[in-house]
Amino acid sequence: MSEYVTHRDALNGPSLESLREALLTSRFVARSPLMGTFQASRGFAFIFTEAGRTTLEERFPFLSDYLALVTSPATVRGLLPWRERLFGPRPERLRPNAFYVNLLLLEAGKGVGRHIDATLQDPSGVPDAVPEHVSVLYLQVPSGVHGGALRMLRDDRPVGQVHPRPGLLVQFRGDLQHEVQPFTGGPEGALRASLVCEQYAFGEEALARLPPFRIQSKAGFGAYLDSHRDRETPEAQKLSLNGRRSVS
């Protein structure tokens, strides 16, 4: 039973490029909505449940390939005990049904300190909730950089280290400590970009406390209005603009 598994070129070519471009140019990119060790990072995030996944993919269709990849049982098979690899997961094992997806952008010299992911503890009302597993897909790694590795630990004992490269997927156990080391070098202003998915398996009561779909961003309310207008038909946009003119 492994602590983590990696998949090289798990997403590449046009799928990776379109995902990277859509996320990095999004109006929602701002200072990270996460606190603590993430304060030096930028990005935005989604909270959603299995019931809200359709809404998420309708509004952000470029995420569909990514979500299919990170939620595929094949990509986490190596994390299962060997008996479950041979005969399938135990019937009582819950599949992940709640998710926190976070775009993580780091510039040179910035990292993320050691922590265990538990973003949905408070909203779920489960004080000891940690993900079943955490998925990291690397979207962009500046050329000519040094460092920037993902280090994983159990009880402060190192269990693995992964050096990022575009298209690489890492799946690791949700109760592992982990940290992101700063990178140096590369073009001025270049960013290291990854998309992280915390995958939780909750019972019905905890799941009912979570929003089916929610965006977390510190970009300001204007970004939400712009996103809403992008989904309107041209006729609706025209009516909306006329309505604002009449108020003013």
C-alpha positions in Angstrom: 0.0 0.0 0.0 1.6 3.2 -1.2 1.5 6.7 0.4 1.3 8.3 -3.0 1.3 7.4 -6.7 2.3 9.5 -9.8 1.1 9.4 -13.4 3.4 11.1 -16.0 1.7 12.9 -18.8 -1.7 12.2 -17.2 -3.1 15.2 -19.1 -1.2 16.7 -22.0 -1.6 18.3 -25.4 -4.7 20.5 -26.1 -6.5 19.3 -22.9 -3.7 20.5 -20.6 -3.2 23.7 -22.6 -6.8 24.7 -22.6 -7.2 24.0 -18.9 -4.0 26.0 -18.1 -5.1 28.9 -20.3 -8.7 29.1 -18.9 -7.6 29.0 -15.3 -4.6 31.4 -15.5 -6.6 34.0 -17.4 -9.7 33.7 -15.2 -11.2 36.8 -13.7 -11.4 34.9 -10.3 -7.6 34.8 -9.9 -6.6 36.8 -6.9 -4.9 36.4 -3.5 -5.5 32.8 -2.4 -8.8 32.3 -0.4 -6.9 29.9 1.8 -5.1 31.2 5.0 -2.1 30.1 7.0 0.7 28.6 4.9 -1.0 29.6 1.6 -0.8 33.4 2.2 2.0 33.8 -0.3 0.1 32.1 -3.1 -2.6 33.2 -5.5 -5.5 31.5 -7.1 -9.2 30.7 -6.5 -11.2 27.6 -5.6 -14.4 25.6 -5.9 -16.4 23.7 -3.3 -18.8 21.2 -4.7 -20.5 17.9 -4.0 -21.2 15.1 -6.3 -24.7 16.5 -6.7 -23.2 19.9 -7.7 -20.6 18.6 -10.2 -23.0 19.0 -13.1 -23.5 22.6 -12.3 -19.7 23.2 -12.1 -19.0 21.5 -15.4 -21.8 23.4 -17.1 -20.3 26.7 -16.0 -16.7 25.7 -16.4 -16.6 23.0 -19.1 -12.8 23.2 -19.4 -12.7 21.4 -16.0 -14.4 18.2 -17.3 -11.3 16.3 -18.4 -9.5 17.2 -15.2 -12.3 16.0 -13.0 -12.7 12.8 -14.9 -9.0 12.2 -14.5 -8.6 12.9 -10.8 -11.8 11.1 -9.8 -11.1 8.0 -11.9 -10.6 4.9 -9.6 -7.7 3.9 -11.9 -5.6 6.8 -10.8 -5.8 6.0 -7.1 -5.7 2.2 -7.3 -2.1 2.2 -6.0 -3.3 3.8 -2.8 -5.6 0.8 -2.0 -4.5 -2.2 0.2 -3.4 -5.1 -2.1 -6.6 -7.1 -1.4 -8.7 -4.3 -2.6 -6.6 -3.9 -5.7 -7.2 -7.6 -6.5 -10.8 -7.9 -5.5 -12.1 -4.3 -5.6 -12.9 -1.8 -2.8 -14.8 -3.0 0.2 -18.6 -2.5 -0.1 -18.6 -0.2 3.0 -15.9 2.0 1.6 -17.5 5.4 0.6 -16.4 6.9 -2.6 -15.5 10.6 -2.4 -18.6 12.8 -2.7 -17.4 16.2 -1.7 -14.5 18.2 -3.2 -12.4 21.3 -2.8 -10.5 22.3 -6.0 -7.9 25.0 -5.6 -5.8 26.7 -8.3 -2.4 27.2 -6.7 -0.1 29.9 -8.2 3.4 30.5 -6.8 6.1 32.9 -7.9 9.9 32.4 -7.4 10.9 32.3 -3.7 7.4 31.5 -2.5 6.3 28.1 -1.1 3.7 26.5 1.0 4.5 25.4 4.6 3.9 22.0 6.1 0.3 21.1 6.7 -2.5 18.5 6.3 -5.4 19.4 4.1 -8.6 19.8 6.0 -10.4 22.7 4.1 -13.9 21.1 4.5 -13.7 20.4 8.2 -15.5 23.5 9.3 -18.2 23.7 6.6 -19.0 19.9 7.0 -19.1 20.1 10.8 -16.8 17.1 11.0 -13.9 18.3 13.3 -11.4 15.6 12.3 -12.3 15.4 8.6 -9.4 14.9 6.2 -9.6 14.0 2.5 -9.6 10.4 1.4 -6.9 11.5 -1.0 -5.5 14.7 -2.6 -4.9 15.1 -6.3 -2.3 17.5 -7.7 -2.0 18.2 -11.5 0.8 20.4 -12.6 -0.3 22.9 -15.2 2.8 25.0 -15.6 6.4 24.9 -14.5 8.7 27.7 -15.6 11.8 26.6 -17.6 15.2 26.8 -16.0 14.0 26.7 -12.4 15.4 24.8 -9.4 13.5 23.5 -6.5 9.7 23.6 -6.1 9.3 20.0 -5.1 6.2 18.6 -3.3 7.5 16.9 -0.1 5.2 14.4 1.7 5.6 13.3 5.3 4.0 11.1 7.9 4.5 12.1 11.5 7.3 14.4 10.4 9.1 11.5 8.6 9.6 12.0 4.9 7.8 9.4 2.7 8.3 11.0 -0.7 9.2 13.9 -2.9 7.9 14.8 -6.3 9.5 17.3 -8.7 6.8 19.1 -10.8 6.5 18.9 -14.5 3.5 19.9 -16.7 1.0 17.1 -17.1 2.2 15.1 -14.0 -0.6 13.9 -11.7 0.2 13.0 -8.1 -2.4 11.2 -5.9 -1.5 11.0 -2.2 -3.2 10.0 1.0 -5.3 12.8 2.6 -3.8 12.4 6.1 -0.2 13.0 4.9 1.6 16.2 5.9 3.0 17.9 2.8 4.7 21.1 1.8 5.8 22.9 -1.4 9.4 24.1 -1.5 10.1 27.5 -3.1 11.7 27.5 -6.6 14.5 29.8 -7.8 15.4 30.9 -11.3 13.3 31.0 -14.4 12.0 34.1 -16.3 11.1 37.1 -14.2 7.5 37.0 -13.0 7.0 33.3 -14.0 4.5 31.3 -12.1 4.4 27.6 -11.0 0.8 26.5 -11.4 -1.0 23.4 -10.1 -4.6 22.4 -9.7 -5.3 20.6 -6.4 -8.4 18.6 -5.5 -9.1 17.5 -1.9 -11.5 14.5 -2.2 -13.7 13.7 0.9 -16.1 10.9 1.7 -18.9 12.2 4.0 -22.0 10.7 5.4 -25.4 12.1 4.6 -25.6 14.5 7.5 -22.2 16.1 6.9 -22.8 16.2 3.2 -26.1 18.1 3.6 -24.2 20.9 5.3 -22.1 21.6 2.3 -23.1 23.8 -0.7 -23.7 21.8 -3.8 -21.5 24.3 -5.7 -19.7 27.5 -4.6 -16.8 29.6 -5.9 -14.2 31.0 -3.5 -12.3 34.0 -4.8 -11.0 37.3 -3.4 -11.2 38.9 -6.8 -14.2 41.0 -5.8 -17.9 41.0 -6.7 -17.1 42.4 -10.1 -15.6 39.1 -11.2 -18.8 37.3 -10.2 -20.9 39.8 -12.2 -18.7 39.4 -15.2 -18.9 35.6 -15.0 -22.7 35.8 -14.8 -22.8 38.1 -17.8 -20.6 35.7 -19.8 -23.3 33.0 -19.4 -26.1 35.3 -20.6 -27.5 35.3 -24.2 -26.7 38.5 -26.3 -30.4 39.5 -25.8 -30.1 39.2 -22.1 -26.9 41.1 -22.0 -28.5 43.9 -24.0 -31.4 44.1 -21.5 -29.1 44.1 -18.6 -27.1 47.0 -20.0 -30.2 48.9 -20.8 -31.5 48.3 -17.3 -28.3 49.7 -15.8 -28.5 52.8 -17.9 -32.0 53.5 -16.8 -31.1 53.3 -13.2 -28.2 55.7 -13.6 
